[in-house]
Amino acid sequence: MSVLPIEFNTQRLAFRMWQDRHRAPFAAMNADADVMRYFPALMTAEQTNAGVDACCLQFLERGWGNWAVELFDSGEFIGFIGLSIPRRQLPFSPCVEIGWRLKKTAWGHGYATEGASACLQLGFEQLHLNEIVSFTALVNLRSIAVMERIGMINCQSNFEHPAVPEGHSLRPHCLYKITRSQWQSRQIR
């Protein structure tokens, strides 16, 4: 059964269903060593396409997922920001994760914070989720800073990511969460 996909805009960003036009720039991003610094390996075009296909399937099934993000004014693809249900079993599964990956030229403009904040709002107000998590390698200080800027709380529950080889420096991860009531209390201030 397919559902109507959700698309929306923020002041500077357009959250869109994945289209074929997004595949090549996303593959270029996933082959960039700086963008993929906190992942165990670069991704091939085939792996990227499989990931886009998985995102498209989530939209067909749920109407939401990791959105392809474009700059609102120009339509330039800058990466993804969104909500997803991790396919891999994690110590805190089941869960809904908020995540992002942006190309280098989009770093430092506040796009991840702007987009992730909008996704939290959609998750709690429109999807009526009770809790949203985020996680990253302990050394990924930029993503941790975004998590904290959007009001997520460090659970002090570090874990070893099962998709990262044992002994790899990226295997230790931190877990952040925010509940609907925590998010609502931040909106009242």
C-alpha positions in Angstrom: 0.0 0.0 0.0 1.4 3.4 -0.9 0.7 6.6 0.8 0.9 10.2 -0.3 4.5 11.5 0.2 5.2 14.5 2.3 7.2 17.3 0.8 7.8 20.7 2.5 10.0 23.8 2.6 11.8 25.8 5.2 13.0 29.3 4.8 16.0 28.2 2.7 15.5 24.5 2.0 13.2 22.3 -0.1 12.5 18.8 1.1 11.7 16.6 -1.8 11.1 13.0 -2.8 14.2 11.5 -4.4 14.3 11.9 -8.2 16.8 10.6 -10.8 18.4 14.0 -11.0 19.6 13.6 -7.4 21.5 10.4 -8.0 24.6 11.7 -9.7 25.3 14.5 -7.2 24.5 12.2 -4.3 27.0 9.6 -5.7 29.6 12.4 -6.0 29.0 13.4 -2.4 29.3 9.8 -1.2 32.6 9.4 -3.0 34.0 12.5 -1.3 36.5 11.6 1.5 35.7 14.7 3.5 31.9 14.1 3.4 32.4 10.4 4.3 35.0 11.1 7.0 32.9 9.5 9.7 31.9 6.5 7.7 34.1 3.3 7.4 34.3 3.6 3.6 33.3 5.7 0.6 30.2 4.6 -1.3 30.1 3.5 -4.9 27.5 4.8 -7.3 25.8 1.3 -7.1 25.7 1.6 -3.3 24.4 5.1 -3.5 21.7 4.1 -6.0 20.6 1.2 -3.7 20.4 3.7 -0.8 18.2 6.1 -2.9 16.0 3.1 -3.9 15.6 2.3 -0.2 14.6 5.9 0.5 12.1 5.8 -2.3 10.6 2.7 -0.8 10.2 4.3 2.6 8.4 7.2 1.0 6.0 4.7 -0.8 5.4 2.8 2.5 5.2 5.7 5.0 5.1 9.0 3.1 8.3 10.2 4.9 12.0 9.3 5.2 15.3 10.9 4.4 14.4 13.7 2.0 16.5 14.9 -0.9 17.3 18.5 0.1 17.7 21.3 -2.3 18.3 25.0 -1.8 14.9 26.6 -2.1 16.0 29.6 -4.3 18.2 27.7 -6.8 17.0 24.0 -6.7 20.6 22.9 -6.1 20.8 19.5 -4.5 22.9 19.7 -1.2 22.3 16.3 0.4 19.7 14.7 2.6 18.1 15.4 5.9 15.3 13.3 7.4 13.7 10.7 9.5 14.1 7.0 9.0 13.7 3.7 10.7 17.1 2.1 10.8 17.2 -1.2 8.9 20.0 -2.6 11.1 19.2 -3.9 14.6 20.7 -1.5 17.1 20.9 -1.7 21.0 17.9 0.8 21.2 15.8 -0.6 18.3 13.0 -0.1 17.4 13.4 3.7 16.8 13.1 6.6 14.5 16.3 8.3 13.6 16.9 11.8 12.5 20.0 12.2 10.3 21.7 14.3 7.7 24.5 14.3 5.1 25.4 17.4 3.2 28.0 18.2 0.6 31.0 20.2 1.6 29.9 23.5 0.0 26.7 23.3 2.2 28.7 23.1 5.4 28.8 26.0 7.8 25.6 27.7 6.7 23.2 26.3 9.3 21.4 24.1 6.8 21.7 20.9 8.9 20.3 22.7 12.0 17.5 24.4 10.0 16.5 21.1 8.3 16.8 18.9 11.3 14.7 21.3 13.4 12.0 21.2 10.7 12.1 17.4 10.6 11.7 17.2 14.4 8.7 19.5 14.1 7.2 17.3 11.4 7.9 14.2 13.3 6.3 15.3 16.5 3.4 17.5 15.2 2.4 15.7 12.0 3.6 12.1 12.5 2.9 12.1 16.2 6.1 10.3 17.1 6.9 10.0 20.8 10.7 10.0 20.5 13.4 10.6 17.9 17.0 9.5 18.2 20.2 10.4 16.5 23.7 8.8 16.8 27.1 9.2 15.4 30.7 8.3 15.9 32.1 9.8 19.1 34.7 11.7 17.0 32.0 13.4 14.8 31.9 16.7 16.8 30.1 18.6 14.0 27.1 16.3 14.0 27.0 16.2 17.8 26.9 20.0 17.8 23.8 19.9 15.5 22.1 17.3 17.8 22.7 19.6 20.7 21.5 22.7 18.8 18.2 21.1 17.9 17.7 20.2 21.6 18.6 16.5 21.6 20.0 15.1 24.9 23.0 12.9 25.2 21.8 9.6 26.8 25.3 8.8 28.1 24.6 5.4 26.4 27.6 5.0 24.1 27.5 1.8 22.0 29.6 -0.1 19.4 27.9 0.4 16.0 27.4 -3.1 14.6 28.0 -2.0 11.0 31.5 -0.8 11.8 34.3 -3.3 12.1 35.6 -4.2 15.6 38.6 -2.1 16.5 37.8 0.6 14.0 38.1 4.2 15.4 34.5 5.0 14.2 32.9 2.0 15.9 32.2 3.8 19.3 29.0 5.8 18.9 27.0 8.2 21.1 23.2 8.2 21.3 21.1 11.3 21.6 17.3 11.4 22.0 14.5 13.9 22.3 10.9 13.1 23.3 7.8 14.9 22.1 7.3 16.5 25.6 10.9 17.7 25.7 10.6 19.2 22.2 7.3 20.9 23.1 8.8 22.4 26.3 11.5 23.9 24.1 8.9 25.5 21.8 7.1 27.2 24.7 10.2 29.1 25.8 
